[in-house]
Amino acid sequence: MRRIPQLGGFARNLHHTIEGGDVGAYVGTLADEVKGHAKIEVLTETTVTGFGGYKGNFKTEVAVGAAGEKRDIDHGVIIVATGAVEYQPKEYLYGEDERVVTQVGLADRLAAQGTADLDTVVMIQCVGSRCAEMQECSRICCQNAVKNALQIKKLSPETQVFVLYRDMRTYGLLEDYYTEARDQGVIFMRYDADNPPVAKTAAEGVLVTTRDHVLQQDVEICADLLTLSAGMRAADTEELSSIMKLNANQEGYFIEAHVKLRPVDMPGEGIFLCGTAHGPKLISETISQAQAAASRAVTFLARPEIKLSAITANVDTEYCVKCLTCVRTCPYDVPVFNAEAQEIQIDEALCHGCGACAGVCPRQTIQLGFYEDDQIACKIDALLAGGM
């Protein structure tokens, strides 16, 4: 994962939201407030090298700066906000022809030089998303295309803009901007996933060939600029996930504890999640989720004391044969093998009391508090004696 010397993440590459909000000004102001706060210490270019502890009592080892200065940080909660990056296309001549850019590159060009020399712009959707490599939709690509198309029409109403799409997913109130783009003369042309557009370079422009599903014939468009709506990719957090034991899905995004009941909590107590570390989302959605995660963290830290559950697992090390079945089974990675003590250990502060380890232990050396085998057997006997 690349560490940068400044706050703001990928949002520093953005200019405006589709509603017209100034992203750069917002991020800059917020970063200055954070760095200027007396009770906030900012560590940039920092790598997590070790992690341990439990809710309210975490300890993280970090390497700071180019010299890798070692520091230990004691803290009560964690907010995971590792972000995401733009997919770097391998398709459609990207990197081979300077007239092929991504939507982020188009926004930079419009901000720097407007629509100079742009008579025709073609946008291709779902580049790097909804494919074999990345099956999920990146969610932001459609509104990004509509936003830039509207900006082009605002600067130069005569410029032709073609959007080649599989499905336009401008969800919620963003549908209004899609309708506005159509009213402004932006042409939306659907293509089939099995027959995607083809681009080739020429002296007069980038020639894009696509099959029009209405005309049922191929159409060739000569574009002054070909813009690719590149999807998002989770930041490279594999090492961080391994060190901190954070669960991620197959796309590399971190997973919340429950999508409805605990949307910004992670399975581990005291660990919260927000932003594009969780999945692709608009900056407005990222801000809302960040505020929710911060609120959950403050609620947790405001407690005068933390009560641990009495329903936790305990291992009888005298009879344990160290088969590691519990280590492999626990969904929270709580049981660990202590090589120095040569025994399985379960930290009661980390245990969620799910009972999975007790259920699979072949020697029955793990017991769950208030659900021990003798207690369960007595309950069964009482039910049988009472005639069920």
LODOPA-962465 format. One record per residue (C-alpha): x, y, z; residue number from 1. Coordinates in steps of 0.001 Angstrom, whole numbers, plus 500000, padded with zeros to 6 digits. Each point is the difference from the previous one (the first is absolute). Example, Ala and Ser with C-alpha at 12.3 -4.5 7.8 and 13.67 -1.06 7.14 Angstrom:
# residues 2
{px:512300, py:495500, pz:507800, pos:1} .
{px:501370, py:503440, pz:499340, pos:2} .
//
This chain:
# residues 388
{px:500000, py:500000, pz:500000, pos:1} .
{px:501472, py:503361, pz:498956, pos:2} .
{px:500461, py:502484, pz:502850, pos:3} .
{px:499736, py:503670, pz:499088, pos:4} .
{px:501273, py:503044, pz:501923, pos:5} .
{px:496658, py:501830, pz:500104, pos:6} .
{px:496429, py:499525, pz:501142, pos:7} .
{px:497061, py:499699, pz:497626, pos:8} .
{px:500561, py:496764, pz:498134, pos:9} .
{px:498568, py:499603, pz:496507, pos:10} .
{px:497580, py:502876, pz:500602, pos:11} .
{px:502905, py:502340, pz:499260, pos:12} .
{px:499666, py:498954, pz:496348, pos:13} .
{px:496378, py:501147, pz:499796, pos:14} .
{px:498731, py:503482, pz:499107, pos:15} .
{px:496233, py:500237, pz:500433, pos:16} .
{px:497063, py:497802, pz:500900, pos:17} .
{px:497162, py:499587, pz:497526, pos:18} .
{px:497978, py:502431, pz:502133, pos:19} .
{px:502733, py:502621, pz:499605, pos:20} .
{px:501751, py:499699, pz:503374, pos:21} .
{px:503707, py:500932, pz:500053, pos:22} .
{px:501771, py:496806, pz:501087, pos:23} .
{px:503490, py:501492, pz:500040, pos:24} .
{px:499010, py:502871, pz:502297, pos:25} .
{px:498144, py:497653, pz:502360, pos:26} .
{px:502875, py:497518, pz:500263, pos:27} .
{px:502581, py:502751, pz:500421, pos:28} .
{px:498044, py:501729, pz:502772, pos:29} .
{px:499332, py:496737, pz:501813, pos:30} .
{px:503666, py:498944, pz:499788, pos:31} .
{px:501111, py:503352, pz:501408, pos:32} .
{px:497529, py:499686, pz:502885, pos:33} .
{px:501273, py:496523, pz:500832, pos:34} .
{px:503669, py:500999, pz:499888, pos:35} .
{px:499315, py:503121, pz:502048, pos:36} .
{px:498026, py:498234, pz:502748, pos:37} .
{px:501843, py:499954, pz:503317, pos:38} .
{px:498839, py:496472, pz:500875, pos:39} .
{px:500679, py:498348, pz:496644, pos:40} .
{px:503404, py:498632, pz:499021, pos:41} .
{px:500342, py:499304, pz:496285, pos:42} .
{px:502450, py:497320, pz:498858, pos:43} .
{px:500501, py:499916, pz:496226, pos:44} .
{px:502126, py:497536, pz:498018, pos:45} .
{px:499387, py:497497, pz:502787, pos:46} .
{px:499776, py:496221, pz:499793, pos:47} .
{px:498335, py:497668, pz:502507, pos:48} .
{px:502512, py:497314, pz:500991, pos:49} .
{px:498330, py:498375, pz:502991, pos:50} .
{px:496669, py:499874, pz:501754, pos:51} .
{px:498490, py:498546, pz:503136, pos:52} .
{px:497548, py:500534, pz:502840, pos:53} .
{px:496251, py:500260, pz:500199, pos:54} .
{px:497207, py:502594, pz:500132, pos:55} .
{px:501019, py:502924, pz:502160, pos:56} .
{px:503564, py:498724, pz:500276, pos:57} .
{px:501594, py:499718, pz:496561, pos:58} .
{px:503709, py:500330, pz:499356, pos:59} .
{px:501268, py:500648, pz:496477, pos:60} .
{px:503625, py:500022, pz:498884, pos:61} .
{px:500777, py:502349, pz:497100, pos:62} .
{px:502992, py:501021, pz:497907, pos:63} .
{px:499966, py:503751, pz:499354, pos:64} .
{px:501573, py:501823, pz:497063, pos:65} .
{px:502673, py:498967, pz:497539, pos:66} .
{px:502342, py:499052, pz:502849, pos:67} .
{px:497396, py:497587, pz:501416, pos:68} .
{px:500098, py:501364, pz:503547, pos:69} .
{px:498307, py:497472, pz:502297, pos:70} .
{px:497160, py:501134, pz:502249, pos:71} .
{px:497471, py:498267, pz:502231, pos:72} .
{px:496528, py:501582, pz:500195, pos:73} .
{px:497506, py:499140, pz:502746, pos:74} .
{px:496413, py:500734, pz:499002, pos:75} .
{px:496438, py:499030, pz:500754, pos:76} .
{px:498375, py:499719, pz:496560, pos:77} .
{px:500923, py:499666, pz:496335, pos:78} .
{px:498375, py:501614, pz:496951, pos:79} .
{px:500994, py:498283, pz:496755, pos:80} .
{px:500004, py:502503, pz:497114, pos:81} .
{px:502605, py:498672, pz:497570, pos:82} .
{px:498091, py:501204, pz:496926, pos:83} .
{px:500152, py:498850, pz:496395, pos:84} .
{px:501703, py:500906, pz:496734, pos:85} .
{px:498982, py:500454, pz:496384, pos:86} .
{px:500404, py:496973, pz:497760, pos:87} .
{px:502759, py:500512, pz:497451, pos:88} .
{px:498548, py:498660, pz:496737, pos:89} .
{px:501777, py:497542, pz:497762, pos:90} .
{px:497279, py:500345, pz:497371, pos:91} .
{px:499151, py:502428, pz:497205, pos:92} .
{px:503507, py:501339, pz:499292, pos:93} .
{px:500377, py:501517, pz:503468, pos:94} .
{px:503653, py:500848, pz:500545, pos:95} .
{px:500683, py:499617, pz:496259, pos:96} .
{px:498147, py:503059, pz:498669, pos:97} .
{px:499998, py:503287, pz:501917, pos:98} .
{px:496485, py:500663, pz:498723, pos:99} .
{px:498702, py:497162, pz:502209, pos:100} .
{px:499407, py:501014, pz:503636, pos:101} .
{px:497958, py:498936, pz:503017, pos:102} .
{px:497137, py:502021, pz:501464, pos:103} .
{px:502377, py:501393, pz:502637, pos:104} .
{px:502404, py:501030, pz:497245, pos:105} .
{px:497135, py:501618, pz:498076, pos:106} .
{px:499007, py:502025, pz:503073, pos:107} .
{px:503611, py:501190, pz:500327, pos:108} .
{px:500041, py:501007, pz:496315, pos:109} .
{px:496711, py:501888, pz:500257, pos:110} .
{px:501234, py:501851, pz:503080, pos:111} .
{px:503329, py:500892, pz:498369, pos:112} .
{px:499044, py:500880, pz:496427, pos:113} .
{px:496264, py:499648, pz:499608, pos:114} .
{px:498657, py:498495, pz:496778, pos:115} .
{px:502652, py:501421, pz:497685, pos:116} .
{px:500294, py:497928, pz:496796, pos:117} .
{px:497217, py:497630, pz:501130, pos:118} .
{px:497356, py:499567, pz:497330, pos:119} .
{px:499129, py:496385, pz:500849, pos:120} .
{px:500474, py:498106, pz:503271, pos:121} .
{px:499205, py:496302, pz:500410, pos:122} .
{px:499616, py:498360, pz:503413, pos:123} .
{px:500052, py:496238, pz:500538, pos:124} .
{px:498430, py:498651, pz:503187, pos:125} .
{px:500825, py:496960, pz:502142, pos:126} .
{px:503730, py:499983, pz:499262, pos:127} .
{px:501550, py:497780, pz:502656, pos:128} .
{px:496649, py:499207, pz:501636, pos:129} .
{px:497377, py:497298, pz:499463, pos:130} .
{px:502625, py:497845, pz:498324, pos:131} .
{px:501862, py:496787, pz:500794, pos:132} .
{px:502627, py:501834, pz:502041, pos:133} .
{px:497508, py:502165, pz:501917, pos:134} .
{px:496450, py:498687, pz:499882, pos:135} .
{px:498458, py:502687, pz:502192, pos:136} .
{px:498709, py:503388, pz:498797, pos:137} .
{px:502150, py:502938, pz:501133, pos:138} .
{px:496855, py:502140, pz:500502, pos:139} .
{px:501677, py:503359, pz:499412, pos:140} .
{px:500858, py:499684, pz:496285, pos:141} .
{px:496590, py:500905, pz:498567, pos:142} .
{px:499525, py:503147, pz:502047, pos:143} .
{px:503620, py:500967, pz:499266, pos:144} .
{px:499351, py:499728, pz:496270, pos:145} .
{px:496775, py:502007, pz:500273, pos:146} .
{px:501752, py:502647, pz:502124, pos:147} .
{px:502809, py:500480, pz:497478, pos:148} .
{px:497592, py:499885, pz:497044, pos:149} .
{px:497955, py:502800, pz:501563, pos:150} .
{px:503174, py:502002, pz:500645, pos:151} .
{px:501015, py:499646, pz:496346, pos:152} .
{px:496552, py:501135, pz:498848, pos:153} .
{px:500166, py:502931, pz:502412, pos:154} .
{px:503369, py:501147, pz:498635, pos:155} .
{px:499282, py:499183, pz:496353, pos:156} .
{px:496379, py:499165, pz:499062, pos:157} .
{px:501077, py:499188, pz:496436, pos:158} .
{px:502380, py:497206, pz:501059, pos:159} .
{px:498528, py:496588, pz:499266, pos:160} .
{px:500103, py:497542, pz:502913, pos:161} .
{px:499299, py:496284, pz:499540, pos:162} .
{px:499650, py:497691, pz:503005, pos:163} .
{px:500305, py:496298, pz:499131, pos:164} .
{px:498509, py:498000, pz:502852, pos:165} .
{px:498845, py:496559, pz:501064, pos:166} .
{px:497586, py:501296, pz:502667, pos:167} .
{px:499714, py:503554, pz:501325, pos:168} .
{px:499852, py:499757, pz:503771, pos:169} .
{px:499409, py:503560, pz:501166, pos:170} .
{px:498162, py:498887, pz:503103, pos:171} .
{px:497754, py:502101, pz:502220, pos:172} .
{px:499779, py:503723, pz:499275, pos:173} .
{px:502974, py:499715, pz:497614, pos:174} .
{px:497425, py:498943, pz:497403, pos:175} .
{px:499146, py:503706, pz:499663, pos:176} .
{px:503514, py:500747, pz:498720, pos:177} .
{px:499748, py:497147, pz:497484, pos:178} .
{px:496764, py:501509, pz:498707, pos:179} .
{px:501640, py:503425, pz:499850, pos:180} .
{px:502919, py:498588, pz:497999, pos:181} .
{px:497585, py:498565, pz:497443, pos:182} .
{px:498198, py:503319, pz:499803, pos:183} .
{px:503345, py:501732, pz:499396, pos:184} .
{px:500639, py:497764, pz:496974, pos:185} .
{px:502289, py:497341, pz:501451, pos:186} .
{px:499494, py:496830, pz:497929, pos:187} .
{px:499768, py:496723, pz:501934, pos:188} .
{px:500613, py:496836, pz:497972, pos:189} .
{px:499677, py:496552, pz:501494, pos:190} .
{px:502438, py:497223, pz:499170, pos:191} .
{px:499934, py:496291, pz:500747, pos:192} .
{px:502542, py:498544, pz:502421, pos:193} .
{px:500781, py:497256, pz:497465, pos:194} .
{px:500624, py:502592, pz:497284, pos:195} .
{px:501804, py:502936, pz:501650, pos:196} .
{px:501204, py:503089, pz:498111, pos:197} .
{px:503286, py:499854, pz:498101, pos:198} .
{px:502464, py:502889, pz:499936, pos:199} .
{px:502837, py:500608, pz:497590, pos:200} .
{px:502304, py:502937, pz:499554, pos:201} .
{px:500040, py:502225, pz:496919, pos:202} .
{px:501525, py:503322, pz:499034, pos:203} .
{px:496638, py:501796, pz:500103, pos:204} .
{px:499012, py:498566, pz:503407, pos:205} .
{px:499146, py:496823, pz:501895, pos:206} .
{px:497612, py:497891, pz:497929, pos:207} .
{px:497426, py:498270, pz:502194, pos:208} .
{px:497774, py:497354, pz:498441, pos:209} .
{px:496894, py:498806, pz:501820, pos:210} .
{px:496815, py:498228, pz:498986, pos:211} .
{px:496893, py:502140, pz:500316, pos:212} .
{px:497264, py:497822, pz:501483, pos:213} .
{px:497287, py:502157, pz:498388, pos:214} .
{px:501426, py:500169, pz:496487, pos:215} .
{px:501347, py:496442, pz:500281, pos:216} .
{px:503199, py:500975, pz:498221, pos:217} .
{px:503511, py:501082, pz:500893, pos:218} .
{px:500665, py:503693, pz:500504, pos:219} .
{px:503463, py:501582, pz:499868, pos:220} .
{px:500659, py:503195, pz:501953, pos:221} .
{px:503142, py:502090, pz:499571, pos:222} .
{px:500783, py:501371, pz:503464, pos:223} .
{px:502358, py:502812, pz:500878, pos:224} .
{px:500098, py:498466, pz:503474, pos:225} .
{px:499077, py:496508, pz:501150, pos:226} .
{px:499114, py:499875, pz:503689, pos:227} .
{px:499903, py:496730, pz:501915, pos:228} .
{px:497749, py:499713, pz:503044, pos:229} .
{px:502487, py:497966, pz:501999, pos:230} .
{px:498720, py:498212, pz:503068, pos:231} .
{px:501406, py:500005, pz:503501, pos:232} .
{px:502391, py:497610, pz:501677, pos:233} .
{px:500508, py:499565, pz:503718, pos:234} .
{px:503332, py:501280, pz:501286, pos:235} .
{px:502705, py:497359, pz:500420, pos:236} .
{px:499258, py:499019, pz:503591, pos:237} .
{px:500871, py:496307, pz:499979, pos:238} .
{px:502902, py:500483, pz:502415, pos:239} .
{px:497922, py:502213, pz:502293, pos:240} .
{px:497151, py:497462, pz:499978, pos:241} .
{px:502414, py:497258, pz:500985, pos:242} .
{px:501553, py:501992, pz:502849, pos:243} .
{px:496732, py:501305, pz:501463, pos:244} .
{px:497889, py:496962, pz:499054, pos:245} .
{px:497387, py:502029, pz:498124, pos:246} .
{px:497493, py:498181, pz:497802, pos:247} .
{px:499792, py:500974, pz:496326, pos:248} .
{px:497928, py:498750, pz:497066, pos:249} .
{px:501383, py:498592, pz:496757, pos:250} .
{px:500256, py:503496, pz:498505, pos:251} .
{px:502241, py:501129, pz:502880, pos:252} .
{px:497465, py:502236, pz:501766, pos:253} .
{px:499542, py:499613, pz:503754, pos:254} .
{px:496792, py:498432, pz:501313, pos:255} .
{px:497678, py:501504, pz:502603, pos:256} .
{px:498608, py:497941, pz:502901, pos:257} .
{px:496408, py:500236, pz:498750, pos:258} .
{px:498764, py:501919, pz:496984, pos:259} .
{px:496831, py:501183, pz:501784, pos:260} .
{px:500587, py:499810, pz:503754, pos:261} .
{px:503701, py:500967, pz:500185, pos:262} .
{px:500836, py:501661, pz:496669, pos:263} .
{px:503155, py:501829, pz:501176, pos:264} .
{px:501189, py:497430, pz:502558, pos:265} .
{px:502441, py:497259, pz:499118, pos:266} .
{px:499713, py:496519, pz:501563, pos:267} .
{px:502730, py:500837, pz:502527, pos:268} .
{px:498698, py:502143, pz:502868, pos:269} .
{px:501255, py:503588, pz:499998, pos:270} .
{px:500898, py:499981, pz:496303, pos:271} .
{px:497985, py:502171, pz:497611, pos:272} .
{px:499927, py:500379, pz:496228, pos:273} .
{px:499225, py:502785, pz:497561, pos:274} .
{px:500492, py:501374, pz:496507, pos:275} .
{px:501250, py:498179, pz:496945, pos:276} .
{px:501870, py:497541, pz:502225, pos:277} .
{px:496508, py:498487, pz:500318, pos:278} .
{px:499111, py:500160, pz:496302, pos:279} .
{px:499572, py:502410, pz:497070, pos:280} .
{px:497932, py:503058, pz:500909, pos:281} .
{px:499555, py:503681, pz:499272, pos:282} .
{px:501852, py:502553, pz:502105, pos:283} .
{px:496694, py:501144, pz:501533, pos:284} .
{px:499315, py:496419, pz:501100, pos:285} .
{px:503572, py:499692, pz:501269, pos:286} .
{px:499595, py:503102, pz:502168, pos:287} .
{px:496721, py:498714, pz:501464, pos:288} .
{px:501511, py:496622, pz:500832, pos:289} .
{px:503109, py:501626, pz:501489, pos:290} .
{px:497817, py:502088, pz:502300, pos:291} .
{px:498114, py:496862, pz:501030, pos:292} .
{px:503251, py:498148, pz:500769, pos:293} .
{px:501316, py:502952, pz:502000, pos:294} .
{px:496734, py:500116, pz:501988, pos:295} .
{px:500223, py:496291, pz:500775, pos:296} .
{px:503628, py:500395, pz:501106, pos:297} .
{px:499173, py:502952, pz:502275, pos:298} .
{px:497085, py:498083, pz:501521, pos:299} .
{px:502374, py:497163, pz:500781, pos:300} .
{px:502728, py:502252, pz:501452, pos:301} .
{px:497518, py:501950, pz:502131, pos:302} .
{px:499261, py:496977, pz:502196, pos:303} .
{px:501575, py:500222, pz:503475, pos:304} .
{px:500718, py:496289, pz:499888, pos:305} .
{px:499699, py:497075, pz:497603, pos:306} .
{px:498157, py:496915, pz:501144, pos:307} .
{px:501067, py:496659, pz:498582, pos:308} .
{px:497561, py:497172, pz:499405, pos:309} .
{px:499951, py:497153, pz:502495, pos:310} .
{px:499261, py:497595, pz:497150, pos:311} .
{px:503508, py:499280, pz:498754, pos:312} .
{px:501975, py:496881, pz:499164, pos:313} .
{px:502619, py:498461, pz:502244, pos:314} .
{px:502446, py:497248, pz:499090, pos:315} .
{px:501249, py:497336, pz:502390, pos:316} .
{px:503654, py:499924, pz:498956, pos:317} .
{px:500693, py:496820, pz:502026, pos:318} .
{px:497868, py:497854, pz:497685, pos:319} .
{px:500412, py:502022, pz:496793, pos:320} .
{px:501889, py:498083, pz:497283, pos:321} .
{px:500756, py:503169, pz:497972, pos:322} .
{px:498295, py:498745, pz:496851, pos:323} .
{px:499291, py:503646, pz:498994, pos:324} .
{px:496414, py:499179, pz:498984, pos:325} .
{px:498744, py:502947, pz:502031, pos:326} .
{px:502603, py:502301, pz:498436, pos:327} .
{px:498803, py:499099, pz:496517, pos:328} .
{px:496298, py:500177, pz:500897, pos:329} .
{px:499620, py:503258, pz:501937, pos:330} .
{px:498545, py:502703, pz:497694, pos:331} .
{px:501667, py:502701, pz:502130, pos:332} .
{px:503510, py:498450, pz:500165, pos:333} .
{px:499950, py:500064, pz:503805, pos:334} .
{px:501604, py:496644, pz:500928, pos:335} .
{px:503751, py:500130, pz:499383, pos:336} .
{px:502842, py:497587, pz:500520, pos:337} .
{px:502626, py:501460, pz:502334, pos:338} .
{px:503249, py:498460, pz:498804, pos:339} .
{px:501885, py:501080, pz:503098, pos:340} .
{px:497507, py:498492, pz:502450, pos:341} .
{px:499172, py:497150, pz:497606, pos:342} .
{px:496251, py:500337, pz:500571, pos:343} .
{px:496792, py:501315, pz:498484, pos:344} .
{px:498921, py:503316, pz:501506, pos:345} .
{px:496641, py:501794, pz:499773, pos:346} .
{px:499848, py:503672, pz:500970, pos:347} .
{px:496658, py:500524, pz:501751, pos:348} .
{px:500051, py:503697, pz:499089, pos:349} .
{px:499996, py:499065, pz:496311, pos:350} .
{px:497648, py:497015, pz:500158, pos:351} .
{px:496503, py:500596, pz:498575, pos:352} .
{px:498499, py:496976, pz:501731, pos:353} .
{px:498710, py:498418, pz:496794, pos:354} .
{px:500923, py:496496, pz:501193, pos:355} .
{px:501432, py:498835, pz:496680, pos:356} .
{px:503259, py:498864, pz:501592, pos:357} .
{px:498203, py:498116, pz:502783, pos:358} .
{px:497837, py:498220, pz:497446, pos:359} .
{px:502868, py:498717, pz:497850, pos:360} .
{px:502551, py:499132, pz:502727, pos:361} .
{px:500519, py:496220, pz:499624, pos:362} .
{px:501199, py:499653, pz:503617, pos:363} .
{px:497265, py:502254, pz:501436, pos:364} .
{px:502655, py:502000, pz:501818, pos:365} .
{px:498375, py:503330, pz:499112, pos:366} .
{px:496988, py:501089, pz:502031, pos:367} .
{px:497769, py:503037, pz:499466, pos:368} .
{px:499115, py:501964, pz:503126, pos:369} .
{px:496424, py:499313, pz:501193, pos:370} .
{px:499661, py:497470, pz:497172, pos:371} .
{px:502276, py:497270, pz:501332, pos:372} .
{px:499339, py:496383, pz:499087, pos:373} .
{px:498754, py:499097, pz:503502, pos:374} .
{px:497557, py:502921, pz:499986, pos:375} .
{px:498618, py:499068, pz:496589, pos:376} .
{px:499705, py:496338, pz:501042, pos:377} .
{px:498065, py:500989, pz:503138, pos:378} .
{px:497587, py:502062, pz:497951, pos:379} .
{px:499428, py:497075, pz:497645, pos:380} .
{px:499425, py:497628, pz:502923, pos:381} .
{px:497524, py:502427, pz:501565, pos:382} .
{px:498077, py:500275, pz:496736, pos:383} .
{px:499899, py:496231, pz:499622, pos:384} .
{px:498877, py:499512, pz:503607, pos:385} .
{px:497202, py:502525, pz:499509, pos:386} .
{px:498728, py:498145, pz:496976, pos:387} .
{px:501194, py:502741, pz:497632, pos:388} .
//
